[in-house]
Amino acid sequence: MVANHVVLRTSVEKYKPEDASKNWYPQVHSKHLGKIIDNKKKLSEDCNGREIKTQLCKVGDDYRWVVIELL
């Protein structure tokens, strides 16, 4: 827990690039958390198998896991 926020460390796979036509951010998949959004565009296409820090944040009307840091 960091400043009253849940921050988790997980490995990621299945990088999907941004889709501007659908207004989607890049995203990756975690075995335990599912889809994680890269709203700050910190990941590259070769990030499969890498570890990240992720945090549950409000994105629009929903709460989503977002990338905080690439480890």
Helices and strands as residue ranges (DSSP letters): E 7-11, E 13-16, G 20-22, E 27-30, E 34-37, E 51-59, E 62-70
